[in-house]
Amino acid sequence: MPASIREEVDHLLAAAFTRDMSTRLSCPSCGSAHVAQMLGDNGGVSYVCTACGHSWS
């Protein structure tokens, strides 16, 4: 158990940062993290990079 509230907050912030970084997508073409998710006509999921325009599914 943490010795102080500050230690607990630091632990929670570190866990949130790690989770955020592990779920972030990046463009396979340029490496940018500016990626948008789109729904296709047949219900599939596609992604598009808003930095370079590359799209993939």
mmCIF file as Biopython writes it, N, C-alpha, C and O atoms, coordinates in Angstrom:
data_model
#
loop_
_atom_site.group_PDB
_atom_site.id
_atom_site.type_symbol
_atom_site.label_atom_id
_atom_site.label_alt_id
_atom_site.label_comp_id
_atom_site.label_asym_id
_atom_site.label_entity_id
_atom_site.label_seq_id
_atom_site.pdbx_PDB_ins_code
_atom_site.Cartn_x
_atom_site.Cartn_y
_atom_site.Cartn_z
_atom_site.occupancy
_atom_site.B_iso_or_equiv
_atom_site.auth_seq_id
_atom_site.auth_asym_id
_atom_site.pdbx_PDB_model_num
ATOM 1   N N  . MET A ? 1  ? 0.848   -1.178 0.000   1.0 0.0 1  A 1 
ATOM 2   C CA . MET A ? 1  ? 0.000   0.000  0.000   1.0 0.0 1  A 1 
ATOM 3   C C  . MET A ? 1  ? 0.895   1.244  0.000   1.0 0.0 1  A 1 
ATOM 4   O O  . MET A ? 1  ? 1.905   1.282  0.702   1.0 0.0 1  A 1 
ATOM 5   N N  . PRO A ? 2  ? 0.521   2.265  -0.792  1.0 0.0 2  A 1 
ATOM 6   C CA . PRO A ? 2  ? 1.333   3.481  -0.841  1.0 0.0 2  A 1 
ATOM 7   C C  . PRO A ? 2  ? 1.384   4.181  0.514   1.0 0.0 2  A 1 
ATOM 8   O O  . PRO A ? 2  ? 0.434   4.126  1.295   1.0 0.0 2  A 1 
ATOM 9   N N  . ALA A ? 3  ? 2.493   4.830  0.770   1.0 0.0 3  A 1 
ATOM 10  C CA . ALA A ? 3  ? 2.667   5.544  2.031   1.0 0.0 3  A 1 
ATOM 11  C C  . ALA A ? 3  ? 1.936   6.878  2.030   1.0 0.0 3  A 1 
ATOM 12  O O  . ALA A ? 3  ? 1.701   7.453  3.093   1.0 0.0 3  A 1 
ATOM 13  N N  . SER A ? 4  ? 1.570   7.383  0.842   1.0 0.0 4  A 1 
ATOM 14  C CA . SER A ? 4  ? 0.900   8.680  0.801   1.0 0.0 4  A 1 
ATOM 15  C C  . SER A ? 4  ? -0.056  8.726  -0.387  1.0 0.0 4  A 1 
ATOM 16  O O  . SER A ? 4  ? 0.009   7.892  -1.290  1.0 0.0 4  A 1 
ATOM 17  N N  . ILE A ? 5  ? -0.931  9.703  -0.367  1.0 0.0 5  A 1 
ATOM 18  C CA . ILE A ? 5  ? -1.854  9.912  -1.477  1.0 0.0 5  A 1 
ATOM 19  C C  . ILE A ? 5  ? -1.078  10.282 -2.737  1.0 0.0 5  A 1 
ATOM 20  O O  . ILE A ? 5  ? -1.441  9.862  -3.836  1.0 0.0 5  A 1 
ATOM 21  N N  . ARG A ? 6  ? -0.016  11.062 -2.584  1.0 0.0 6  A 1 
ATOM 22  C CA . ARG A ? 6  ? 0.803   11.459 -3.733  1.0 0.0 6  A 1 
ATOM 23  C C  . ARG A ? 6  ? 1.383   10.236 -4.446  1.0 0.0 6  A 1 
ATOM 24  O O  . ARG A ? 6  ? 1.396   10.186 -5.675  1.0 0.0 6  A 1 
ATOM 25  N N  . GLU A ? 7  ? 1.859   9.257  -3.686  1.0 0.0 7  A 1 
ATOM 26  C CA . GLU A ? 7  ? 2.388   8.037  -4.302  1.0 0.0 7  A 1 
ATOM 27  C C  . GLU A ? 7  ? 1.291   7.297  -5.062  1.0 0.0 7  A 1 
ATOM 28  O O  . GLU A ? 7  ? 1.535   6.770  -6.147  1.0 0.0 7  A 1 
ATOM 29  N N  . GLU A ? 8  ? 0.101   7.256  -4.503  1.0 0.0 8  A 1 
ATOM 30  C CA . GLU A ? 8  ? -1.007  6.577  -5.173  1.0 0.0 8  A 1 
ATOM 31  C C  . GLU A ? 8  ? -1.376  7.296  -6.463  1.0 0.0 8  A 1 
ATOM 32  O O  . GLU A ? 8  ? -1.605  6.647  -7.484  1.0 0.0 8  A 1 
ATOM 33  N N  . VAL A ? 9  ? -1.437  8.627  -6.434  1.0 0.0 9  A 1 
ATOM 34  C CA . VAL A ? 9  ? -1.750  9.404  -7.634  1.0 0.0 9  A 1 
ATOM 35  C C  . VAL A ? 9  ? -0.683  9.169  -8.698  1.0 0.0 9  A 1 
ATOM 36  O O  . VAL A ? 9  ? -1.012  8.963  -9.867  1.0 0.0 9  A 1 
ATOM 37  N N  . ASP A ? 10 ? 0.579   9.198  -8.311  1.0 0.0 10 A 1 
ATOM 38  C CA . ASP A ? 10 ? 1.660   8.940  -9.261  1.0 0.0 10 A 1 
ATOM 39  C C  . ASP A ? 10 ? 1.528   7.567  -9.892  1.0 0.0 10 A 1 
ATOM 40  O O  . ASP A ? 10 ? 1.749   7.406  -11.092 1.0 0.0 10 A 1 
ATOM 41  N N  . HIS A ? 11 ? 1.169   6.580  -9.090  1.0 0.0 11 A 1 
ATOM 42  C CA . HIS A ? 11 ? 0.988   5.218  -9.597  1.0 0.0 11 A 1 
ATOM 43  C C  . HIS A ? 11 ? -0.167  5.167  -10.608 1.0 0.0 11 A 1 
ATOM 44  O O  . HIS A ? 11 ? -0.034  4.543  -11.661 1.0 0.0 11 A 1 
ATOM 45  N N  . LEU A ? 12 ? -1.283  5.810  -10.303 1.0 0.0 12 A 1 
ATOM 46  C CA . LEU A ? 12 ? -2.436  5.810  -11.200 1.0 0.0 12 A 1 
ATOM 47  C C  . LEU A ? 12 ? -2.139  6.548  -12.497 1.0 0.0 12 A 1 
ATOM 48  O O  . LEU A ? 12 ? -2.554  6.103  -13.567 1.0 0.0 12 A 1 
ATOM 49  N N  . LEU A ? 13 ? -1.431  7.662  -12.420 1.0 0.0 13 A 1 
ATOM 50  C CA . LEU A ? 13 ? -1.072  8.414  -13.622 1.0 0.0 13 A 1 
ATOM 51  C C  . LEU A ? 13 ? -0.136  7.602  -14.517 1.0 0.0 13 A 1 
ATOM 52  O O  . LEU A ? 13 ? -0.280  7.621  -15.739 1.0 0.0 13 A 1 
ATOM 53  N N  . ALA A ? 14 ? 0.804   6.903  -13.930 1.0 0.0 14 A 1 
ATOM 54  C CA . ALA A ? 14 ? 1.725   6.073  -14.707 1.0 0.0 14 A 1 
ATOM 55  C C  . ALA A ? 14 ? 0.965   4.946  -15.405 1.0 0.0 14 A 1 
ATOM 56  O O  . ALA A ? 14 ? 1.254   4.633  -16.560 1.0 0.0 14 A 1 
ATOM 57  N N  . ALA A ? 15 ? 0.005   4.336  -14.726 1.0 0.0 15 A 1 
ATOM 58  C CA . ALA A ? 15 ? -0.779  3.266  -15.319 1.0 0.0 15 A 1 
ATOM 59  C C  . ALA A ? 15 ? -1.635  3.792  -16.469 1.0 0.0 15 A 1 
ATOM 60  O O  . ALA A ? 15 ? -1.752  3.131  -17.501 1.0 0.0 15 A 1 
ATOM 61  N N  . ALA A ? 16 ? -2.231  4.967  -16.306 1.0 0.0 16 A 1 
ATOM 62  C CA . ALA A ? 16 ? -3.055  5.556  -17.361 1.0 0.0 16 A 1 
ATOM 63  C C  . ALA A ? 16 ? -2.200  5.901  -18.573 1.0 0.0 16 A 1 
ATOM 64  O O  . ALA A ? 16 ? -2.633  5.686  -19.705 1.0 0.0 16 A 1 
ATOM 65  N N  . PHE A ? 17 ? -1.001  6.430  -18.365 1.0 0.0 17 A 1 
ATOM 66  C CA . PHE A ? 17 ? -0.116  6.778  -19.460 1.0 0.0 17 A 1 
ATOM 67  C C  . PHE A ? 17 ? 0.304   5.530  -20.224 1.0 0.0 17 A 1 
ATOM 68  O O  . PHE A ? 17 ? 0.323   5.535  -21.454 1.0 0.0 17 A 1 
ATOM 69  N N  . THR A ? 18 ? 0.639   4.468  -19.512 1.0 0.0 18 A 1 
ATOM 70  C CA . THR A ? 18 ? 1.041   3.215  -20.151 1.0 0.0 18 A 1 
ATOM 71  C C  . THR A ? 18 ? -0.108  2.645  -20.974 1.0 0.0 18 A 1 
ATOM 72  O O  . THR A ? 18 ? 0.111   2.185  -22.095 1.0 0.0 18 A 1 
ATOM 73  N N  . ARG A ? 19 ? -1.314  2.667  -20.446 1.0 0.0 19 A 1 
ATOM 74  C CA . ARG A ? 19 ? -2.476  2.144  -21.166 1.0 0.0 19 A 1 
ATOM 75  C C  . ARG A ? 19 ? -2.733  2.980  -22.413 1.0 0.0 19 A 1 
ATOM 76  O O  . ARG A ? 19 ? -3.030  2.426  -23.472 1.0 0.0 19 A 1 
ATOM 77  N N  . ASP A ? 20 ? -2.624  4.302  -22.308 1.0 0.0 20 A 1 
ATOM 78  C CA . ASP A ? 20 ? -2.849  5.187  -23.449 1.0 0.0 20 A 1 
ATOM 79  C C  . ASP A ? 20 ? -1.829  4.911  -24.550 1.0 0.0 20 A 1 
ATOM 80  O O  . ASP A ? 20 ? -2.198  4.858  -25.723 1.0 0.0 20 A 1 
ATOM 81  N N  . MET A ? 21 ? -0.577  4.738  -24.204 1.0 0.0 21 A 1 
ATOM 82  C CA . MET A ? 21 ? 0.466   4.511  -25.195 1.0 0.0 21 A 1 
ATOM 83  C C  . MET A ? 21 ? 0.311   3.144  -25.857 1.0 0.0 21 A 1 
ATOM 84  O O  . MET A ? 21 ? 0.658   2.989  -27.028 1.0 0.0 21 A 1 
ATOM 85  N N  . SER A ? 22 ? -0.201  2.154  -25.135 1.0 0.0 22 A 1 
ATOM 86  C CA . SER A ? 22 ? -0.301  0.819  -25.700 1.0 0.0 22 A 1 
ATOM 87  C C  . SER A ? 22 ? -1.482  0.682  -26.647 1.0 0.0 22 A 1 
ATOM 88  O O  . SER A ? 22 ? -1.504  -0.239 -27.464 1.0 0.0 22 A 1 
ATOM 89  N N  . THR A ? 23 ? -2.469  1.576  -26.559 1.0 0.0 23 A 1 
ATOM 90  C CA . THR A ? 23 ? -3.636  1.484  -27.433 1.0 0.0 23 A 1 
ATOM 91  C C  . THR A ? 23 ? -3.599  2.486  -28.565 1.0 0.0 23 A 1 
ATOM 92  O O  . THR A ? 23 ? -4.512  2.511  -29.391 1.0 0.0 23 A 1 
ATOM 93  N N  . ARG A ? 24 ? -2.583  3.300  -28.626 1.0 0.0 24 A 1 
ATOM 94  C CA . ARG A ? 24 ? -2.497  4.328  -29.657 1.0 0.0 24 A 1 
ATOM 95  C C  . ARG A ? 24 ? -2.071  3.714  -30.984 1.0 0.0 24 A 1 
ATOM 96  O O  . ARG A ? 24 ? -1.145  2.905  -31.032 1.0 0.0 24 A 1 
ATOM 97  N N  . LEU A ? 25 ? -2.748  4.099  -32.056 1.0 0.0 25 A 1 
ATOM 98  C CA . LEU A ? 25 ? -2.395  3.636  -33.394 1.0 0.0 25 A 1 
ATOM 99  C C  . LEU A ? 25 ? -1.400  4.588  -34.027 1.0 0.0 25 A 1 
ATOM 100 O O  . LEU A ? 25 ? -1.352  5.773  -33.699 1.0 0.0 25 A 1 
ATOM 101 N N  . SER A ? 26 ? -0.618  4.055  -34.929 1.0 0.0 26 A 1 
ATOM 102 C CA . SER A ? 26 ? 0.266   4.915  -35.707 1.0 0.0 26 A 1 
ATOM 103 C C  . SER A ? 26 ? 0.195   4.488  -37.166 1.0 0.0 26 A 1 
ATOM 104 O O  . SER A ? 26 ? -0.040  3.319  -37.470 1.0 0.0 26 A 1 
ATOM 105 N N  . CYS A ? 27 ? 0.396   5.421  -38.041 1.0 0.0 27 A 1 
ATOM 106 C CA . CYS A ? 27 ? 0.330   5.180  -39.474 1.0 0.0 27 A 1 
ATOM 107 C C  . CYS A ? 27 ? 1.497   4.284  -39.900 1.0 0.0 27 A 1 
ATOM 108 O O  . CYS A ? 27 ? 2.646   4.576  -39.572 1.0 0.0 27 A 1 
ATOM 109 N N  . PRO A ? 28 ? 1.215   3.199  -40.627 1.0 0.0 28 A 1 
ATOM 110 C CA . PRO A ? 28 ? 2.304   2.341  -41.087 1.0 0.0 28 A 1 
ATOM 111 C C  . PRO A ? 28 ? 3.141   2.993  -42.185 1.0 0.0 28 A 1 
ATOM 112 O O  . PRO A ? 28 ? 4.248   2.538  -42.474 1.0 0.0 28 A 1 
ATOM 113 N N  . SER A ? 29 ? 2.626   4.046  -42.791 1.0 0.0 29 A 1 
ATOM 114 C CA . SER A ? 29 ? 3.344   4.712  -43.866 1.0 0.0 29 A 1 
ATOM 115 C C  . SER A ? 29 ? 4.299   5.779  -43.345 1.0 0.0 29 A 1 
ATOM 116 O O  . SER A ? 29 ? 5.479   5.788  -43.698 1.0 0.0 29 A 1 
ATOM 117 N N  . CYS A ? 30 ? 3.783   6.690  -42.495 1.0 0.0 30 A 1 
ATOM 118 C CA . CYS A ? 30 ? 4.620   7.805  -42.040 1.0 0.0 30 A 1 
ATOM 119 C C  . CYS A ? 30 ? 4.924   7.764  -40.552 1.0 0.0 30 A 1 
ATOM 120 O O  . CYS A ? 30 ? 5.784   8.512  -40.087 1.0 0.0 30 A 1 
ATOM 121 N N  . GLY A ? 31 ? 4.238   6.904  -39.781 1.0 0.0 31 A 1 
ATOM 122 C CA . GLY A ? 31 ? 4.486   6.794  -38.355 1.0 0.0 31 A 1 
ATOM 123 C C  . GLY A ? 31 ? 3.737   7.788  -37.491 1.0 0.0 31 A 1 
ATOM 124 O O  . GLY A ? 31 ? 3.892   7.782  -36.270 1.0 0.0 31 A 1 
ATOM 125 N N  . SER A ? 32 ? 2.926   8.642  -38.098 1.0 0.0 32 A 1 
ATOM 126 C CA . SER A ? 32 ? 2.183   9.649  -37.345 1.0 0.0 32 A 1 
ATOM 127 C C  . SER A ? 32 ? 1.125   8.990  -36.448 1.0 0.0 32 A 1 
ATOM 128 O O  . SER A ? 32 ? 0.578   7.942  -36.789 1.0 0.0 32 A 1 
ATOM 129 N N  . ALA A ? 33 ? 0.849   9.611  -35.315 1.0 0.0 33 A 1 
ATOM 130 C CA . ALA A ? 33 ? -0.194  9.137  -34.413 1.0 0.0 33 A 1 
ATOM 131 C C  . ALA A ? 33 ? -1.540  9.776  -34.726 1.0 0.0 33 A 1 
ATOM 132 O O  . ALA A ? 33 ? -2.516  9.523  -34.020 1.0 0.0 33 A 1 
ATOM 133 N N  . HIS A ? 34 ? -1.614  10.601 -35.772 1.0 0.0 34 A 1 
ATOM 134 C CA . HIS A ? 34 ? -2.861  11.262 -36.156 1.0 0.0 34 A 1 
ATOM 135 C C  . HIS A ? 34 ? -3.659  10.322 -37.054 1.0 0.0 34 A 1 
ATOM 136 O O  . HIS A ? 34 ? -3.622  10.424 -38.280 1.0 0.0 34 A 1 
ATOM 137 N N  . VAL A ? 35 ? -4.377  9.408  -36.415 1.0 0.0 35 A 1 
ATOM 138 C CA . VAL A ? 35 ? -5.107  8.368  -37.130 1.0 0.0 35 A 1 
ATOM 139 C C  . VAL A ? 35 ? -6.579  8.449  -36.757 1.0 0.0 35 A 1 
ATOM 140 O O  . VAL A ? 35 ? -6.930  8.572  -35.583 1.0 0.0 35 A 1 
ATOM 141 N N  . ALA A ? 36 ? -7.436  8.378  -37.771 1.0 0.0 36 A 1 
ATOM 142 C CA . ALA A ? 36 ? -8.882  8.384  -37.549 1.0 0.0 36 A 1 
ATOM 143 C C  . ALA A ? 36 ? -9.448  7.022  -37.940 1.0 0.0 36 A 1 
ATOM 144 O O  . ALA A ? 36 ? -8.977  6.387  -38.884 1.0 0.0 36 A 1 
ATOM 145 N N  . GLN A ? 37 ? -10.452 6.590  -37.209 1.0 0.0 37 A 1 
ATOM 146 C CA . GLN A ? 37 ? -11.122 5.324  -37.504 1.0 0.0 37 A 1 
ATOM 147 C C  . GLN A ? 37 ? -12.361 5.617  -38.323 1.0 0.0 37 A 1 
ATOM 148 O O  . GLN A ? 37 ? -13.108 6.548  -38.022 1.0 0.0 37 A 1 
ATOM 149 N N  . MET A ? 38 ? -12.585 4.808  -39.377 1.0 0.0 38 A 1 
ATOM 150 C CA . MET A ? 38 ? -13.758 4.981  -40.231 1.0 0.0 38 A 1 
ATOM 151 C C  . MET A ? 38 ? -14.495 3.653  -40.328 1.0 0.0 38 A 1 
ATOM 152 O O  . MET A ? 38 ? -13.902 2.583  -40.188 1.0 0.0 38 A 1 
ATOM 153 N N  . LEU A ? 39 ? -15.788 3.740  -40.570 1.0 0.0 39 A 1 
ATOM 154 C CA . LEU A ? 39 ? -16.580 2.541  -40.822 1.0 0.0 39 A 1 
ATOM 155 C C  . LEU A ? 39 ? -16.764 2.392  -42.319 1.0 0.0 39 A 1 
ATOM 156 O O  . LEU A ? 39 ? -17.125 3.347  -43.007 1.0 0.0 39 A 1 
ATOM 157 N N  . GLY A ? 40 ? -16.516 1.191  -42.822 1.0 0.0 40 A 1 
ATOM 158 C CA . GLY A ? 40 ? -16.671 0.937  -44.246 1.0 0.0 40 A 1 
ATOM 159 C C  . GLY A ? 40 ? -18.112 0.663  -44.620 1.0 0.0 40 A 1 
ATOM 160 O O  . GLY A ? 40 ? -18.975 0.548  -43.750 1.0 0.0 40 A 1 
ATOM 161 N N  . ASP A ? 41 ? -18.376 0.557  -45.921 1.0 0.0 41 A 1 
ATOM 162 C CA . ASP A ? 41 ? -19.732 0.306  -46.415 1.0 0.0 41 A 1 
ATOM 163 C C  . ASP A ? 41 ? -20.281 -1.026 -45.929 1.0 0.0 41 A 1 
ATOM 164 O O  . ASP A ? 41 ? -21.476 -1.133 -45.650 1.0 0.0 41 A 1 
ATOM 165 N N  . ASN A ? 42 ? -19.440 -2.033 -45.824 1.0 0.0 42 A 1 
ATOM 166 C CA . ASN A ? 42 ? -19.904 -3.358 -45.416 1.0 0.0 42 A 1 
ATOM 167 C C  . ASN A ? 42 ? -19.764 -3.587 -43.915 1.0 0.0 42 A 1 
ATOM 168 O O  . ASN A ? 42 ? -19.827 -4.730 -43.462 1.0 0.0 42 A 1 
ATOM 169 N N  . GLY A ? 43 ? -19.577 -2.541 -43.148 1.0 0.0 43 A 1 
ATOM 170 C CA . GLY A ? 43 ? -19.492 -2.660 -41.697 1.0 0.0 43 A 1 
ATOM 171 C C  . GLY A ? 43 ? -18.098 -2.907 -41.178 1.0 0.0 43 A 1 
ATOM 172 O O  . GLY A ? 43 ? -17.911 -3.022 -39.967 1.0 0.0 43 A 1 
ATOM 173 N N  . GLY A ? 44 ? -17.116 -2.994 -42.046 1.0 0.0 44 A 1 
ATOM 174 C CA . GLY A ? 44 ? -15.737 -3.182 -41.610 1.0 0.0 44 A 1 
ATOM 175 C C  . GLY A ? 44 ? -15.157 -1.906 -41.044 1.0 0.0 44 A 1 
ATOM 176 O O  . GLY A ? 44 ? -15.760 -0.838 -41.157 1.0 0.0 44 A 1 
ATOM 177 N N  . VAL A ? 45 ? -14.006 -2.010 -40.443 1.0 0.0 45 A 1 
ATOM 178 C CA . VAL A ? 45 ? -13.338 -0.859 -39.849 1.0 0.0 45 A 1 
ATOM 179 C C  . VAL A ? 45 ? -12.077 -0.559 -40.655 1.0 0.0 45 A 1 
ATOM 180 O O  . VAL A ? 45 ? -11.290 -1.457 -40.954 1.0 0.0 45 A 1 
ATOM 181 N N  . SER A ? 46 ? -11.900 0.690  -40.996 1.0 0.0 46 A 1 
ATOM 182 C CA . SER A ? 46 ? -10.707 1.147  -41.699 1.0 0.0 46 A 1 
ATOM 183 C C  . SER A ? 46 ? -10.112 2.317  -40.933 1.0 0.0 46 A 1 
ATOM 184 O O  . SER A ? 46 ? -10.768 2.926  -40.088 1.0 0.0 46 A 1 
ATOM 185 N N  . TYR A ? 47 ? -8.873  2.616  -41.240 1.0 0.0 47 A 1 
ATOM 186 C CA . TYR A ? 47 ? -8.178  3.729  -40.603 1.0 0.0 47 A 1 
ATOM 187 C C  . TYR A ? 47 ? -7.595  4.622  -41.677 1.0 0.0 47 A 1 
ATOM 188 O O  . TYR A ? 47 ? -7.240  4.161  -42.762 1.0 0.0 47 A 1 
ATOM 189 N N  . VAL A ? 48 ? -7.501  5.910  -41.364 1.0 0.0 48 A 1 
ATOM 190 C CA . VAL A ? 48 ? -6.870  6.860  -42.288 1.0 0.0 48 A 1 
ATOM 191 C C  . VAL A ? 48 ? -5.967  7.783  -41.474 1.0 0.0 48 A 1 
ATOM 192 O O  . VAL A ? 48 ? -6.329  8.241  -40.390 1.0 0.0 48 A 1 
ATOM 193 N N  . CYS A ? 49 ? -4.795  8.039  -42.020 1.0 0.0 49 A 1 
ATOM 194 C CA . CYS A ? 49 ? -3.855  8.959  -41.385 1.0 0.0 49 A 1 
ATOM 195 C C  . CYS A ? 49 ? -4.215  10.369 -41.827 1.0 0.0 49 A 1 
ATOM 196 O O  . CYS A ? 49 ? -4.260  10.663 -43.022 1.0 0.0 49 A 1 
ATOM 197 N N  . THR A ? 50 ? -4.469  11.236 -40.858 1.0 0.0 50 A 1 
ATOM 198 C CA . THR A ? 50 ? -4.840  12.604 -41.213 1.0 0.0 50 A 1 
ATOM 199 C C  . THR A ? 50 ? -3.605  13.449 -41.518 1.0 0.0 50 A 1 
ATOM 200 O O  . THR A ? 50 ? -3.740  14.602 -41.926 1.0 0.0 50 A 1 
ATOM 201 N N  . ALA A ? 51 ? -2.421  12.906 -41.330 1.0 0.0 51 A 1 
ATOM 202 C CA . ALA A ? 51 ? -1.202  13.635 -41.653 1.0 0.0 51 A 1 
ATOM 203 C C  . ALA A ? 51 ? -0.789  13.408 -43.111 1.0 0.0 51 A 1 
ATOM 204 O O  . ALA A ? 51 ? -0.431  14.358 -43.807 1.0 0.0 51 A 1 
ATOM 205 N N  . CYS A ? 52 ? -0.837  12.141 -43.580 1.0 0.0 52 A 1 
ATOM 206 C CA . CYS A ? 52 ? -0.362  11.872 -44.939 1.0 0.0 52 A 1 
ATOM 207 C C  . CYS A ? 52 ? -1.444  11.344 -45.872 1.0 0.0 52 A 1 
ATOM 208 O O  . CYS A ? 52 ? -1.223  11.274 -47.081 1.0 0.0 52 A 1 
ATOM 209 N N  . GLY A ? 53 ? -2.613  10.969 -45.342 1.0 0.0 53 A 1 
ATOM 210 C CA . GLY A ? 53 ? -3.707  10.488 -46.176 1.0 0.0 53 A 1 
ATOM 211 C C  . GLY A ? 53 ? -3.711  8.991  -46.433 1.0 0.0 53 A 1 
ATOM 212 O O  . GLY A ? 53 ? -4.617  8.488  -47.098 1.0 0.0 53 A 1 
ATOM 213 N N  . HIS A ? 54 ? -2.725  8.270  -45.926 1.0 0.0 54 A 1 
ATOM 214 C CA . HIS A ? 54 ? -2.678  6.817  -46.119 1.0 0.0 54 A 1 
ATOM 215 C C  . HIS A ? 54 ? -3.861  6.161  -45.414 1.0 0.0 54 A 1 
ATOM 216 O O  . HIS A ? 54 ? -4.193  6.525  -44.286 1.0 0.0 54 A 1 
ATOM 217 N N  . SER A ? 55 ? -4.498  5.190  -46.077 1.0 0.0 55 A 1 
ATOM 218 C CA . SER A ? 55 ? -5.599  4.466  -45.442 1.0 0.0 55 A 1 
ATOM 219 C C  . SER A ? 55 ? -5.315  2.979  -45.475 1.0 0.0 55 A 1 
ATOM 220 O O  . SER A ? 55 ? -4.649  2.477  -46.379 1.0 0.0 55 A 1 
ATOM 221 N N  . TRP A ? 56 ? -5.835  2.277  -44.466 1.0 0.0 56 A 1 
ATOM 222 C CA . TRP A ? 56 ? -5.651  0.828  -44.358 1.0 0.0 56 A 1 
ATOM 223 C C  . TRP A ? 56 ? -6.753  0.240  -43.501 1.0 0.0 56 A 1 
ATOM 224 O O  . TRP A ? 56 ? -7.481  0.962  -42.819 1.0 0.0 56 A 1 
ATOM 225 N N  . SER A ? 57 ? -6.867  -1.079 -43.543 1.0 0.0 57 A 1 
ATOM 226 C CA . SER A ? 57 ? -7.881  -1.751 -42.719 1.0 0.0 57 A 1 
ATOM 227 C C  . SER A ? 57 ? -7.279  -2.926 -41.997 1.0 0.0 57 A 1 
ATOM 228 O O  . SER A ? 57 ? -7.975  -3.618 -41.254 1.0 0.0 57 A 1 
#
